[in-house]
C-alpha cells in the first residue's frame, strides 16, 4: 500500500469502521480519552501532508454523515463534536495552508 490514494482510502475506511460506530461512552473518562487519542493518531497520518489533508477535507461530508443519527446529549453527538473540533483545530492552525483552489 505505497500508493497515497490507497493509503487515504485505508484511513478513510478505518475511520468509518472504528470512529463512527458509537461504541464509545463519553460518560467514561477513559473511553473519552481513548477516542480522542485514536482521533489524534488517525489525523497524524495526513495532518502534515497538505495534499492528503486536502483530500480528507474533500471527503469530510462523507465522514460527518457517517456518524449515526444523534440525540442532543448522546455519546454519538459528543463523538461528532470531538471530531469536528479536532478537524477545525487542524485546518486552522497558525501557518496551515489549505489548497482551497483545488476544492472544486
BELJOJO-V732354 format. One record per residue. N is the residue number from 1. RES is the residue in three letters. OMEGA is omega in whole degrees, -180 to 180 (NA if undefined). BURIAL is # if it has 24 or more other C-alpha atoms within 12 Angstrom, else .. D_CENTER is the distance of its C-alpha to the mean C-alpha in whole Angstrom. Layout:
# BELJOJO-V732354
n->N res->RES omega->OMEGA burial->BURIAL d_center->D_CENTER
n->N res->RES omega->OMEGA burial->BURIAL d_center->D_CENTER
This chain:
# BELJOJO-V732354
n->1 res->UNK omega->179 burial->. d_center->21
n->2 res->UNK omega->-180 burial->. d_center->22
n->3 res->UNK omega->-179 burial->. d_center->21
n->4 res->UNK omega->179 burial->. d_center->17
n->5 res->UNK omega->177 burial->. d_center->17
n->6 res->UNK omega->179 burial->. d_center->17
n->7 res->UNK omega->178 burial->. d_center->15
n->8 res->UNK omega->178 burial-># d_center->12
n->9 res->UNK omega->176 burial->. d_center->13
n->10 res->UNK omega->-179 burial->. d_center->13
n->11 res->UNK omega->178 burial-># d_center->10
n->12 res->UNK omega->-180 burial-># d_center->9
n->13 res->UNK omega->178 burial->. d_center->11
n->14 res->UNK omega->179 burial->. d_center->10
n->15 res->UNK omega->-179 burial-># d_center->7
n->16 res->UNK omega->-178 burial-># d_center->9
n->17 res->UNK omega->-170 burial->. d_center->12
n->18 res->UNK omega->-172 burial->. d_center->11
n->19 res->UNK omega->-178 burial-># d_center->8
n->20 res->UNK omega->-173 burial-># d_center->10
n->21 res->UNK omega->-178 burial-># d_center->13
n->22 res->UNK omega->-179 burial-># d_center->14
n->23 res->UNK omega->-177 burial->. d_center->16
n->24 res->UNK omega->175 burial-># d_center->15
n->25 res->UNK omega->-179 burial->. d_center->18
n->26 res->UNK omega->174 burial-># d_center->17
n->27 res->UNK omega->179 burial->. d_center->21
n->28 res->UNK omega->-176 burial->. d_center->21
n->29 res->UNK omega->179 burial->. d_center->20
n->30 res->UNK omega->-180 burial->. d_center->19
n->31 res->UNK omega->178 burial->. d_center->17
n->32 res->UNK omega->179 burial-># d_center->15
n->33 res->UNK omega->178 burial->. d_center->15
n->34 res->UNK omega->178 burial->. d_center->14
n->35 res->UNK omega->-180 burial-># d_center->11
n->36 res->UNK omega->179 burial-># d_center->10
n->37 res->UNK omega->177 burial->. d_center->12
n->38 res->UNK omega->178 burial-># d_center->10
n->39 res->UNK omega->178 burial-># d_center->6
n->40 res->UNK omega->177 burial->. d_center->8
n->41 res->UNK omega->-179 burial->. d_center->10
n->42 res->UNK omega->-177 burial-># d_center->7
n->43 res->UNK omega->-180 burial-># d_center->6
n->44 res->UNK omega->179 burial->. d_center->10
n->45 res->UNK omega->-174 burial->. d_center->11
n->46 res->UNK omega->-174 burial-># d_center->10
n->47 res->UNK omega->-176 burial-># d_center->10
n->48 res->UNK omega->-180 burial->. d_center->14
n->49 res->UNK omega->-172 burial->. d_center->15
n->50 res->UNK omega->180 burial->. d_center->15
n->51 res->UNK omega->178 burial->. d_center->16
n->52 res->UNK omega->177 burial-># d_center->13
n->53 res->UNK omega->177 burial-># d_center->10
n->54 res->UNK omega->-179 burial-># d_center->13
n->55 res->UNK omega->178 burial-># d_center->12
n->56 res->UNK omega->179 burial-># d_center->8
n->57 res->UNK omega->179 burial-># d_center->9
n->58 res->UNK omega->180 burial->. d_center->12
n->59 res->UNK omega->-174 burial->. d_center->10
n->60 res->UNK omega->178 burial->. d_center->8
n->61 res->UNK omega->179 burial->. d_center->11
n->62 res->UNK omega->178 burial->. d_center->11
n->63 res->UNK omega->-179 burial-># d_center->7
n->64 res->UNK omega->-180 burial-># d_center->8
n->65 res->UNK omega->-178 burial->. d_center->12
n->66 res->UNK omega->176 burial-># d_center->11
n->67 res->UNK omega->-180 burial-># d_center->11
n->68 res->UNK omega->175 burial->. d_center->15
n->69 res->UNK omega->-171 burial->. d_center->17
n->70 res->UNK omega->168 burial->. d_center->17
n->71 res->UNK omega->-175 burial->. d_center->20
n->72 res->UNK omega->-176 burial->. d_center->20
n->73 res->UNK omega->-177 burial->. d_center->20
n->74 res->UNK omega->175 burial->. d_center->19
n->75 res->UNK omega->180 burial-># d_center->16
n->76 res->UNK omega->178 burial-># d_center->14
n->77 res->UNK omega->179 burial-># d_center->14
n->78 res->UNK omega->175 burial-># d_center->13
n->79 res->UNK omega->178 burial-># d_center->10
n->80 res->UNK omega->-180 burial-># d_center->9
n->81 res->UNK omega->179 burial-># d_center->11
n->82 res->UNK omega->179 burial-># d_center->9
n->83 res->UNK omega->-178 burial-># d_center->5
n->84 res->UNK omega->-180 burial->. d_center->7
n->85 res->UNK omega->180 burial->. d_center->10
n->86 res->UNK omega->179 burial-># d_center->7
n->87 res->UNK omega->176 burial-># d_center->6
n->88 res->UNK omega->179 burial->. d_center->10
n->89 res->UNK omega->-179 burial->. d_center->11
n->90 res->UNK omega->-174 burial-># d_center->10
n->91 res->UNK omega->-175 burial-># d_center->11
n->92 res->UNK omega->173 burial->. d_center->15
n->93 res->UNK omega->175 burial->. d_center->16
n->94 res->UNK omega->179 burial->. d_center->19
n->95 res->UNK omega->-180 burial->. d_center->20
n->96 res->UNK omega->179 burial->. d_center->17
n->97 res->UNK omega->175 burial->. d_center->18
n->98 res->UNK omega->-179 burial-># d_center->16
n->99 res->UNK omega->-175 burial->. d_center->18
n->100 res->UNK omega->-179 burial->. d_center->19
n->101 res->UNK omega->179 burial->. d_center->22
n->102 res->UNK omega->-176 burial->. d_center->20
n->103 res->UNK omega->-179 burial->. d_center->18
n->104 res->UNK omega->NA burial->. d_center->21
